[in-house]
Amino acid sequence: MPILKSLGVADSKVPRAGTLPLRSSRNPFEEVSGLEEEEAGELGALPNGTSCRRRATLEKLAGLSPFRLGKTPGRRAGSPGDGQPRSFLGRVLSPGIRRSSADFGLLARLQGIRAQGDEEAAGEAARRLAFLRLGRGPKPRRASLAERVVPAGEAAPEPPPKVPEPPKVKEPLSVLEILSLIQQRELARADEHILELEAEELASSGGGAPGPPKAEGAGGGRRARDVALLYEALQREMWALVRETLAGPGLGAGAGAGAVAQLGQVLVQEEAADGRRGPEAARKLRARWAEAVARAARERLEAAAPGAPGGLAGQLEALRGRLLEDMGVVRGRLAPSYPAGLGAFGIYLRGYHGALAEWIGAAARRRLPLADRYALLHWHNQVYPREVLGLVDMVALENGELGPLLSPGTLRGLEDECVTDVKAQTRAALLRVLQEDGEHWGSTEDWSSNLAQDVCELLEEHTERAPRISQEFGERMAHCCLGGLAEFLQSFQQRVERFHDNPGVRELPPDTYISRTISLVNCGPPLRALAERLARVGPPESEPAREAAASALDRVIRLCHRVLTDLLFQELQPHFSKLMRRKWLSSSEALDGIVGTLGAKALALRRMQDEPYQALVAELHRRALIEYVRPLFRGRLRCGSARTRSRVAGRLREDAAQLERLFRRLESQASWLDAVVPRLAEVLRLEDTPSIQMEVGVLVRDYPDIRQKHVATLLDIRGLRHTAARQEILAVTRDLELCEVAALSPPRDRAFFADIPVPRPPICLSLPLFLGRLLSPLACLPWPRPPSPSPLRRPQV
């Protein structure tokens, strides 16, 4: 038959089923039994002395037993197995010998050549066997071996004790069979056989540590090359499995989890084998597994980022989504499939962390716009630690913590670039805003300034984003923006001064001019608040910039307040000129004009913001009272009699009450000014010296800027000259001036008498005696009075 032909057996030695003679007088099975009798001599007898008959086997017919180990009875001398090399077919079919990759290559080619002939022969044999079954009829029941051996009527002997069969030796697999296991992803079994093959290679090489094969010229054999090729195939399948389990989250807990478990078992087996191999020959599959995880993570992240819209910020958001998705798959499905000792979750997390560090590092090395730098720094410092690492189990990490995505030097460089760009961009933007806003100051059209709002928005865009990245970066950005704000406010101050010095501004309508000035004043509070906030956030070295910004704003606000105050008091000057005259004692016309004008103009000033408005009203309050008492200290009145002094004091108290009600209605906070006129009135009204001394002491205590010349002028008004009482009263003023507390100058907004000039004291000349009879012995000639003040001009700051 074709099968036996392939085994080298001649057809003449095998009786064909179709050629056996069929005799009608004898049963076909009798010939078979006769054949068995002829063979009894060769096979021997049973223990009870009877012959043992059995059918002819393939071993008897062909004379060989390719499926048995050792020497086979009946094999002719010189056959394979008697110290001679086995044939190729014997090596392939023998179960105790591992087939190499080369043998299986030849066997595959041989089988391919004979495939067609074997199919035809198998069909012909099947037809002949079917014909024989029809000719013999049904198979008769044959007696068992015990029935044939034991005579009838005798008890059957006890069966011999069963000899335990020797344990079956595990048949080693060939290289191709191991490769087939790898392709079927039975990775743990394949690795076991590879380790056995490696041990055989070690034994055949005479000992030594197993490891990666050497080149053939250096003594490496075929088996060592087979081990190396199998390890390469095993690793390719393992790393492909790592990629597929990450890229295919839809894999269930069945085949996918089983394959991952096989991969983990291989890692455990190889780690144990590395302990036997030694450090130099270790294959370190666990480290290569971590590298494969990192490569798969890099591929996953690179595939997620490019297609995201929104620039770098959109790409970072896509990376965040991919990280959370993949780490969810690792935590829920992959990590539980690995052996616990491998720390699979930590390996995957470190792999993704390293891949993300490479991606972000490459992005940081590019020339990024300012918005992308902000997005990268914020994602690195806030989003990734809070929204990615904050959602994973950091306890699963072997070393506790992950390293930073970017080095401190790279982060510092990004921050420096941001600060430099912000300084340049804000400086240009602020100057452009000031230029655009200043073009409308001198126009007569209805317009409202948004200068402060625009400046705050430009700077707060950076001062609010930087602290969200890190506190240190927020301090640096605040210091940068504060310096830019101080430079801008100095330019703003210079432009305001040029605006008020421009003669063309005087041609504007008064209401328009006042409105423009109020708009400039209203820029102060928000810009001052911004400077204070930046100084609090910034480092200590930001204080000089804060002082420069505050000084520029103070100059602007003082200038605008003086401009508004001068405009108002130019209109009030005719009313103040009517004070402290004889008509003033009997008529309230002058004061009514003052109160009416101040009340009307205050409505326009109310458009000012609260802080500068309170400062302006306090200045108006102080200035109004200064202008009110100025004529008194000029000596317009002389109160020689007690009745005149009483009338003047009463009028002063009435006017003081009316002014107090006016400025209370205007929400003035300068309540310290309410008592100045009543105190002066008391000094004029009192008659006894101790009371006058006490009142002067209270006046000096409440208004430390009052001087002896002011008190001497009051005494001159009441007619108290060159007497002992005058000297006693002035001594109180002198003592208080020498006091250390009174010597301190009050702040500028609390000064009152310092802004009130007084005339020089009179000079007394002694006339000749011959004129004494005609004139009084002393002629008291006062100094010429200073000329009346001209219309106030806008002061320079």
Sequence and secondary structure as in RCSB ss.txt:
>XXXX:A:sequence
MPILKSLGVADSKVPRAGTLPLRSSRNPFEEVSGLEEEEAGELGALPNGTSCRRRATLEKLAGLSPFRLGKTPGR
RAGSPGDGQPRSFLGRVLSPGIRRSSADFGLLARLQGIRAQGDEEAAGEAARRLAFLRLGRGPKPRRASLAERVV
PAGEAAPEPPPKVPEPPKVKEPLSVLEILSLIQQRELARADEHILELEAEELASSGGGAPGPPKAEGAGGGRRAR
DVALLYEALQREMWALVRETLAGPGLGAGAGAGAVAQLGQVLVQEEAADGRRGPEAARKLRARWAEAVARAARER
LEAAAPGAPGGLAGQLEALRGRLLEDMGVVRGRLAPSYPAGLGAFGIYLRGYHGALAEWIGAAARRRLPLADRYA
LLHWHNQVYPREVLGLVDMVALENGELGPLLSPGTLRGLEDECVTDVKAQTRAALLRVLQEDGEHWGSTEDWSSN
LAQDVCELLEEHTERAPRISQEFGERMAHCCLGGLAEFLQSFQQRVERFHDNPGVRELPPDTYISRTISLVNCGP
PLRALAERLARVGPPESEPAREAAASALDRVIRLCHRVLTDLLFQELQPHFSKLMRRKWLSSSEALDGIVGTLGA
KALALRRMQDEPYQALVAELHRRALIEYVRPLFRGRLRCGSARTRSRVAGRLREDAAQLERLFRRLESQASWLDA
VVPRLAEVLRLEDTPSIQMEVGVLVRDYPDIRQKHVATLLDIRGLRHTAARQEILAVTRDLELCEVAALSPPRDR
AFFADIPVPRPPICLSLPLFLGRLLSPLACLPWPRPPSPSPLRRPQV
>XXXX:A:secstr
 HHHHHTT  GGGS  TTSS   SSS HHHHHHHHHHHHHHHH B TTS B      HHHHHS  TTSSS  TT 
 TT TTSSS   HHHHHH TTS   HHHHHHHHHHHHHHHHHHHHHHHHHHHHHHHHHHHH S      HHHHHS
 TTS                    HHHHHHHHHTT HHHHHHHHHHHHHHHHHHTTS    S   GGGT  HHHH
HHHHHHHHHHHHHHHHHHHHHH TT  TTHHHHHHHHHHHHHHHHHHHHHHH TTT   HHHHHHHHHHHHHHHH
HHHHSTT SSHHHHHHHHHHHHHHHHHHHIIIIIGGGS GGG HHHHHHHHHHHHHHHHHHHHHTS   HHHHHH
HHHIIIIIIIIIIGGGS GGG SSSS   SS HHHHHHHHHHHHHHHHHHHHHHHHHHHHHHHTTTT  S     
HHHHHHHHHHHHHHHHHHH HHHHHHHHHHHHHHHHHHHHHHHHHHHHHHH GGGGGS HHHHHHHHHHHHHTHH
HHHHHHHHHHHHS GGGHHHHHHHHHHHHHHHHHHHHHHHHHHHHHHHHHHTTTTSHHHHH  HHHHHHHHHHHH
HHHHHTTS HHHHHHHHHHHHHHHHHHHHHHHHTT     SHHHHHHHHHHHHHHHHHHHHHHHHTT   GGGTT
HHHHHHHHHH  SHHHHHHHHHHHHHH TT  HHHHHHHHHHTT  SSHHHHHHHHHHHHHHHSHHHHS   GGG
  GGG       EEEE  GGGTTTS SEEEE                
